[in-house]
Amino acid sequence: MSDPRPEKPIEPTPLEHTPSAPSTGATLVAEAFGTFLLVLGVVSTALFAAGFGEGTDAANKGVGFLGVSLAVGLTVVAGAYAFGPISGGHFNPAVTLGLAAAGRFPWSKSIGYIIAQIIGGAVATTLVVLIGLYGPDNWLGNAQDGGFASNGWDSLSPAGFGIGGAIVVEILFTALFVVVILGVTHPTRGNPAFAGLIIGLTLTLIHLGTIPIDNTSVNPARSIATAIYGGPEAVLQLWVFIVFPIVGALIAGFAYRALFDSAKKD
């Protein structure tokens, strides 16, 4: 038997499941946090663990160049997956400018990202200094006298390489790093699921090959962060590790766009 007073059918209310884009503030904070993580990982490993026990019976407990290389790669992987969905996970002024040159990132947003990255890196080394204040046997003073893991040539190069070697390394390896990033994050040809892992492993490989030359920058924010506490020589040499990673990144960005992203001609 039918209901003599049927209710009117109710139209379903559409639900919006598309998440809103992160705010500008959120992206900048994510960049600062990601850069903080990267710099903290590489600098704390270099200063606390790389040469641990040198000159004592505990000399074999240090992680050496291999440990530092793994540390920077692992922190990039962690940062990429934790903060990449918010900000894109640059954590490096050279990467930001390289992506802008390739047409993947707005030039207008670059300055904000770079400032956030520099702040994140500086906070990281400041906290390393805070820990060092409680170190044994003038640990902090000795670390600063040794350059505080700063990038450099001649006396600041672990193997004594000159400025020419540092310039070539920073241009070449930053360019290669940016090319890999552009490839694995390409909107149609990339592999977003594994992009963070590949980028982190690439940075590990770069450090394995170049730490003895100039302590490996390929990241001006990292270089600024250590030079702040590395003494006058580190500050005087800092310009190389600001200028030439950016040069390499711009070359890579413009070249990638011209070679691989140019419009198909009939």
Buried (B, 14 or more C-beta within 10 A) or exposed (E): EEEEEEEEEEEEEEEEEEEEEBEEEEBBBBBBBBBBBBBBBBBBBBBBBBBBEEEEEEEEEBBBBEBBBBBBBBBBBBBBBBBBEBBBBBBBBBBBBBBBBBBBBEEEBBEBBBBBBBBBBBBBBEBBBEEBEEBEEEBBEEBBEBBBBBBBBEEBBBEEBEBEBBBBBBBBBBBBBBBBBBBBBBEEEBEEEEBBBBBBBBBBBBBBBBBBBBBBBBBBBBBBBBBBBBBEBBBEBBEBBBBBBBBBBBBBBBBBBEEEBEEEEE
